[in-house]
Amino acid sequence: MKFRVAFLVVAGIAIAVICLQYRAQPDGPSQVVPQTVHTQEANKLAVSNYAPPVINDRRLSGIVNRNAPVSNRISSDIASRISSVTESGDLEALAAVLKDDADDDTVRNEVASLLARSNYIGLADALISVLENAHEKARFRAFATQHLGGLVLPNDIDLKKRVNDKLHALLADKDVEIRRESLLALVRRHDPGIRETVVQWLTSDARDKEEVRDLAIRCAHDLDLREHITVIRQLTNDPGEAVRIAAIVALSQWRDEESRPVFEKAAASTVARLQRAGRAALERLDSKN
């Protein structure tokens, strides 16, 4: 009898504990708030806290508002519709859009072009800030590199040095898109030390150079590095299609008669891009112009 009473007491205590635990979870013990809910709430909070920069020029009201649809912010005629901006406050508002990594890449790209047309003095530093932002993705960093390389800089020695140093640093960037854009920019800017980099990218067996070899060939042609023509002939057999095509184009532009058999082989290829490159090379070789 005593054993039975003790058993009932213990059982009653256990049931009471379970009931208390259940009441501590009003929606039931199986309800767990997923991490995605917290993320969504954080995103909603970030959007609700956002306010577009203040502007004076009404033409910019859509452009600077990242909550507006992209189709309402930019158009195909934006360059003619807004050729430039002069008010300093509006320029700063546009620069804020450019540096906003939460904004749309296409809009920010157009903003960079507008700031360049407006001769915004802070554009180089704004682009460098974008490139140094750890949250930026490769796509827009490539756009920023392209804009930085194409800037017409004022006669400011310190600014020119900052831009040149940044472009050289980007030659070793983790993203191949940025490495390519920086090389092209420095070649176009006639940088005095870029020839060595082009040759190194052209001749190196390093794996990371495989992704840029086609551009190195193009740059070697632009710099008229004919002393490396033998290397480029060898690259017409490269495993990469883009490298073979770049080599064929460069050699044909140099009217390299020794490469005619390579052009003929490419023209007979079943690969459409190689075939077009080979035929164009033969036409160029036989042209009198």
KEMIMAR-481944 format. One line per 4 residues: number of its first residue (from 1); their letters; for each residue x, y, z of C-alpha. Coordinates in nm, 2 decimals, decimal comma. Layout:
residues N
NUM) a) X/Y/Z  ...
end
This chain:
residues 289
1) mkfr) 0,00/0,00/0,00  0,28/0,24/0,09  0,46/0,16/-0,23  0,15/0,23/-0,43
5) vafl) 0,10/0,57/-0,27  0,46/0,67/-0,32  0,44/0,57/-0,69  0,13/0,79/-0,74
9) vvag) 0,30/1,08/-0,57  0,61/1,06/-0,80  0,39/1,02/-1,10  0,19/1,33/-1,00
13) iaia) 0,50/1,54/-0,96  0,63/1,43/-1,31  0,30/1,53/-1,47  0,30/1,86/-1,30
17) vicl) 0,66/1,94/-1,42  0,56/1,85/-1,78  0,26/2,08/-1,76  0,47/2,37/-1,63
21) qyra) 0,72/2,32/-1,92  0,44/2,31/-2,18  0,29/2,63/-2,03  0,63/2,80/-2,06
25) qpdg) 0,59/2,76/-2,44  0,25/2,91/-2,52  0,26/2,80/-2,88  0,36/2,45/-2,81
29) psqv) 0,70/2,29/-2,74  0,77/2,22/-3,11  0,76/2,58/-3,22  1,11/2,71/-3,31
33) vpqt) 1,17/3,06/-3,47  1,39/2,99/-3,77  1,70/3,20/-3,84  1,55/3,32/-4,17
37) vhtq) 1,27/3,50/-3,98  1,53/3,70/-3,79  1,71/3,78/-4,12  1,39/3,89/-4,29
41) eank) 1,30/4,11/-4,00  1,65/4,27/-4,00  1,61/4,33/-4,38  1,27/4,49/-4,33
45) lavs) 1,42/4,71/-4,05  1,71/4,82/-4,28  1,46/4,91/-4,56  1,23/5,10/-4,32
49) nyap) 1,53/5,30/-4,18  1,64/5,39/-4,53  1,59/5,75/-4,65  1,70/5,87/-5,00
53) pvin) 1,96/6,15/-5,00  1,83/6,50/-5,02  1,86/6,66/-5,36  1,78/6,99/-5,53
57) drrl) 1,76/6,88/-5,89  1,43/6,71/-5,94  1,56/6,51/-6,23  1,76/6,31/-5,98
61) sgiv) 1,47/6,23/-5,74  1,42/5,88/-5,88  1,79/5,80/-5,94  1,89/5,86/-5,58
65) nrna) 1,60/5,66/-5,43  1,69/5,29/-5,41  1,33/5,20/-5,30  1,20/5,30/-5,65
69) pvsn) 1,19/5,05/-5,93  1,50/5,04/-6,14  1,30/5,11/-6,46  1,18/5,44/-6,30
73) riss) 1,53/5,54/-6,19  1,73/5,52/-6,52  1,65/5,51/-6,89  1,84/5,45/-7,21
77) dias) 1,85/5,83/-7,28  1,99/5,92/-6,93  2,31/6,06/-7,08  2,13/6,31/-7,30
81) riss) 1,85/6,38/-7,05  2,10/6,45/-6,77  2,43/6,55/-6,93  2,58/6,67/-6,60
85) vtes) 2,51/6,79/-6,25  2,66/7,11/-6,10  2,52/7,16/-5,75  2,76/7,03/-5,49
89) gdle) 2,50/6,88/-5,27  2,35/6,68/-5,55  2,69/6,55/-5,65  2,74/6,43/-5,29
93) alaa) 2,40/6,27/-5,30  2,50/6,08/-5,62  2,83/5,98/-5,46  2,63/5,83/-5,17
97) vlkd) 2,43/5,62/-5,42  2,76/5,51/-5,59  2,90/5,39/-5,25  2,58/5,22/-5,13
101) dadd) 2,65/4,84/-5,17  2,28/4,77/-5,10  2,17/4,96/-5,42  2,13/4,82/-5,77
105) dtvr) 2,45/4,76/-5,97  2,31/4,90/-6,30  2,19/5,22/-6,13  2,53/5,27/-5,96
109) neva) 2,71/5,22/-6,28  2,50/5,49/-6,45  2,56/5,72/-6,15  2,94/5,67/-6,18
113) slla) 2,91/5,77/-6,55  2,70/6,08/-6,46  2,96/6,18/-6,19  3,24/6,14/-6,45
117) rsny) 3,04/6,36/-6,70  3,00/6,61/-6,42  3,37/6,62/-6,35  3,30/6,54/-5,98
121) igla) 3,63/6,59/-5,80  3,56/6,32/-5,55  3,49/6,04/-5,80  3,83/5,87/-5,78
125) dali) 3,82/5,85/-5,40  3,46/5,73/-5,41  3,55/5,45/-5,66  3,85/5,35/-5,44
129) svle) 3,62/5,34/-5,14  3,39/5,10/-5,34  3,69/4,88/-5,43  3,80/4,86/-5,07
133) nahe) 3,45/4,77/-4,94  3,46/4,41/-4,82  3,08/4,37/-4,89  3,11/4,46/-5,26
137) karf) 3,06/4,18/-5,51  3,30/4,11/-5,80  3,06/4,24/-6,06  3,03/4,60/-5,94
141) rafa) 3,40/4,60/-5,83  3,48/4,53/-6,20  3,26/4,82/-6,30  3,44/5,04/-6,05
145) tqhl) 3,78/4,94/-6,18  3,67/5,02/-6,53  3,55/5,37/-6,42  3,87/5,43/-6,22
149) gglv) 4,09/5,34/-6,51  3,90/5,56/-6,75  3,90/5,88/-6,54  4,05/6,19/-6,68
153) lpnd) 4,23/6,32/-6,37  4,31/6,68/-6,29  4,66/6,79/-6,26  4,69/6,66/-5,90
157) idlk) 5,01/6,45/-5,84  4,88/6,29/-5,52  4,55/6,19/-5,68  4,72/6,05/-5,98
161) krvn) 4,95/5,85/-5,76  4,65/5,71/-5,55  4,47/5,60/-5,87  4,78/5,44/-6,02
165) dklh) 4,88/5,26/-5,70  4,52/5,13/-5,67  4,52/5,00/-6,03  4,85/4,83/-5,98
169) alla) 4,73/4,67/-5,65  4,43/4,54/-5,83  4,65/4,34/-6,06  4,67/4,09/-5,77
173) dkdv) 4,31/4,11/-5,67  4,13/3,79/-5,56  3,87/3,83/-5,84  3,98/3,76/-6,20
177) eirr) 3,73/4,02/-6,34  3,91/4,29/-6,14  4,26/4,17/-6,24  4,16/4,18/-6,61
181) esll) 4,00/4,53/-6,59  4,31/4,67/-6,41  4,55/4,54/-6,67  4,34/4,68/-6,95
185) alvr) 4,31/5,01/-6,77  4,69/5,04/-6,72  4,76/4,95/-7,08  4,52/5,22/-7,20
189) rhdp) 4,67/5,47/-6,96  5,02/5,39/-7,11  5,15/5,30/-6,77  5,53/5,28/-6,80
193) gire) 5,57/4,96/-6,60  5,28/4,76/-6,75  5,48/4,60/-7,03  5,65/4,38/-6,78
197) tvvq) 5,32/4,26/-6,63  5,18/4,19/-6,98  5,48/3,97/-7,07  5,47/3,80/-6,73
201) wlts) 5,10/3,71/-6,78  5,17/3,61/-7,14  5,45/3,37/-7,06  5,39/3,24/-6,70
205) dard) 5,28/2,88/-6,65  5,10/2,98/-6,32  4,75/2,85/-6,31  4,60/3,19/-6,23
209) keev) 4,74/3,33/-6,55  4,53/3,09/-6,76  4,22/3,31/-6,69  4,39/3,63/-6,82
213) rdla) 4,61/3,49/-7,10  4,37/3,59/-7,38  4,37/3,95/-7,25  4,75/3,94/-7,22
217) irca) 4,77/3,85/-7,59  4,54/4,14/-7,68  4,75/4,38/-7,47  5,07/4,25/-7,62
221) hdld) 4,93/4,34/-7,96  4,82/4,68/-7,84  5,17/4,75/-7,71  5,32/4,61/-8,03
225) lreh) 5,53/4,35/-7,84  5,63/4,17/-8,16  5,94/4,03/-7,99  5,70/3,78/-7,83
229) itvi) 5,53/3,67/-8,15  5,68/3,32/-8,12  5,51/3,28/-7,78  5,18/3,39/-7,93
233) rqlt) 5,22/3,15/-8,22  5,25/2,87/-7,96  4,94/2,98/-7,79  4,73/2,91/-8,11
237) ndpg) 4,74/2,55/-7,97  4,63/2,65/-7,62  4,35/2,43/-7,46  4,15/2,75/-7,40
241) eavr) 3,93/2,85/-7,70  3,94/3,22/-7,59  4,33/3,21/-7,59  4,35/3,05/-7,93
245) iaai) 4,11/3,31/-8,08  4,30/3,60/-7,92  4,63/3,46/-8,06  4,48/3,42/-8,41
249) vals) 4,34/3,77/-8,41  4,67/3,93/-8,29  4,88/3,74/-8,54  4,66/3,82/-8,83
253) qwrd) 4,66/4,19/-8,73  5,04/4,17/-8,75  5,00/4,01/-9,09  5,20/3,71/-8,97
257) eesr) 5,24/3,50/-9,29  5,40/3,22/-9,10  5,07/3,16/-8,91  4,87/3,10/-9,23
261) pvfe) 4,84/2,72/-9,18  4,70/2,79/-8,83  4,44/3,03/-8,98  4,34/2,78/-9,24
265) kaaa) 4,30/2,51/-8,98  4,08/2,74/-8,77  3,87/2,84/-9,07  3,80/2,47/-9,13
269) stva) 3,70/2,41/-8,76  3,35/2,29/-8,67  3,36/2,53/-8,37  3,18/2,84/-8,49
273) rlqr) 3,39/3,10/-8,31  3,72/2,95/-8,42  3,59/2,92/-8,78  3,49/3,29/-8,79
277) agra) 3,83/3,39/-8,64  4,02/3,18/-8,89  3,83/3,31/-9,19  3,87/3,67/-9,07
281) aler) 4,24/3,61/-9,02  4,28/3,48/-9,38  4,09/3,77/-9,52  4,31/4,01/-9,32
285) ldsk) 4,62/3,84/-9,43  4,52/3,86/-9,80  4,40/4,21/-9,78  4,61/4,49/-9,93
289) n) 4,49/4,74/-9,68
end
